[in-house]
Amino acid sequence: MNQTARPTLRLVLAAIAATVLAARPSWAHEKWFRHADPYPLRPDLFLRPLPLAFVGAVLLATLAGALLWRARAGRGFLPTPRDFGARPDRRSALYALIPLMLAVHVAVPLLVSGVQGRLFSPDNDLPGAWRYFLGLAETGIALALFYGALTRLAAVGLAVLWLVGVFVLGLEPMLDNVLNLGFAGFFFWAGRGPISIDRLLFPRAEPRPDRVAWAVPALRIGLGLSLVVVAFTEKFLNLPLALGFLNKYPLNFTPALGIPLSSEVFVLCAGAVELLVGLWILLGIFPREIVVVAWFPINLTLTIFNWVELIGHLPIYGILALLLIWTQDKENDDLWRVGLRERLLPVAPAEESDTAARNPSKTVETQKGGRRTP
């Protein structure tokens, strides 16, 4: 390689690395660690050539990705669990546990926010008496999801809580947390699965089997929308907030790469990556591949922001893990339905439940091999 090409290649590689790794502050959620009230949205700073160019590049990349995804008939590049030898029965058994795992991931941050008088995230302090009423509701929903008791009712309550938050705290804070609507849709359409109080005591509350296929898309759309919104409310439409965040937490590492970027360009790089990831997840474009891209930067700041970021990102971790093993085909949808309804503790048919309710002693005889217990 000639001497003139080396600096150019180095510059290109460093620029690509800076753009990808600049997602690091994007996952930190500036509003969680810096009071946002002094920083209203600034659309005028967005309507300039440089920010518009970044957004335009992301839209072009999304269009190209969508065309490639369609050309490949929805097949990604990464190997699937099936390629690693996962049998259908094992995959459906795993899917039976997914609602429990996701419930833990979302219940913990809901519980922490509820007892602290906050709604969904650390930046949403509830005012006045709302702190008690909505905090109690948030705690109750968290426990219902955790134990799997009246889960679908709790899912409706989660959606209502989000709607009430629009009137109490404003639209922007709730749009930042639209991810919770995705969880509400997931648990309403999928229920809490076989490892739950619902399956034991409230079988009539189980969701319809033809609706369970809507659950994972609801999660994916909720996460994608949340990332797209935050890319604008914390970066593209609020550069002063992001710059103030960088002044307090010097995360601009580009000088170490030999191409020092200004703080503004660094923020725009971070916003572009977050917007790209959000759009691709929202639209279902190479979801497993984009999860791998997002996994690295989402964890880079854990040692800086510690437990606040870890607990706040638990719901995102849960969704990313699910999308990493999820495939978009009919076989996967069938295994999902079987896992939720027929594995571990199957859903009893309606007529069987009615018979058991009318004659419980006969049910005991059947379960004991025809021998009636005293």
NORNOR-V256291 format. One record per backbone hydrogen bond with DSSP energy under -1.0 kcal/mol. CO is the residue of the C=O (numbers start at 1). NH is the residue of the N-H. Records with the same first field share a line. If there is no record, write none. Layout:
BEGIN
CO->NH, NH
END
This chain:
BEGIN
2->6
5->9
6->10
7->11
8->12
9->13
10->14
11->15
12->16
13->17
14->18
15->19
16->20
17->21
18->22
20->23
21->24
23->27
29->32
30->33, 34
36->39
42->45
43->47
46->48
48->52
49->53
50->54
51->55
52->56
53->57
54->58
55->59
56->60
57->61
58->62
59->63
60->64
61->65
62->66
63->67
64->68
65->69
66->70
67->71
68->72
69->74
70->73
72->75
80->84
81->86
82->85
87->91
88->92
89->93
90->94
91->95
92->96
94->97
97->101
98->102
99->103
100->104
101->105
102->106
103->107
104->108
106->110
107->111
108->112
109->113
110->114
111->115
112->116
113->118
114->117
117->126
119->121
121->124
124->119
127->130
128->131
129->132, 133
130->134
132->136
133->137
134->138
135->139
136->140
137->141
138->142
139->143
140->144
141->145
142->146
143->147
144->148, 149
147->197
148->198
150->154
151->155
152->156
153->157
154->158
155->159
156->160
157->161
158->162
159->163
160->164
161->165
162->166
164->168
165->169, 170
171->175
172->176
175->178
177->180
178->181, 182
179->183
180->184
181->185
182->186
183->187
184->188
185->189
186->190
187->191
194->196
197->201
198->202
202->205
203->206
208->211
211->214
212->215
214->218
215->219
216->220
217->221
218->222
219->223
220->224
221->225
222->226
223->227
224->228
225->229
226->230
227->231
228->232
229->233
230->234
231->236
232->237
235->238
237->42
238->242
239->243
240->244
241->245
242->246
243->247
244->248
245->249
249->251
251->253
253->256
254->257, 259
255->258
262->266
263->267
264->268
265->269
266->270
267->271
268->272
269->273
270->274
271->275
272->276
273->277
274->278
275->279
276->280
277->281
278->282
279->283
280->285
286->290
287->291
288->292
289->293
290->294
291->295
294->298
296->299
299->302
301->304, 305
302->306
305->309
306->310
307->311
308->312
309->313
313->317
314->318
315->319
316->320
317->321
318->322
319->323
320->324
327->329
329->333
330->334
331->335
332->336
333->337
334->338
335->339
336->340
337->341
338->342
341->347
343->345
349->353
350->354
351->355
352->356
353->357
354->358
355->359
359->363
360->364
361->365
362->366
363->367
364->368
365->370
366->369
END
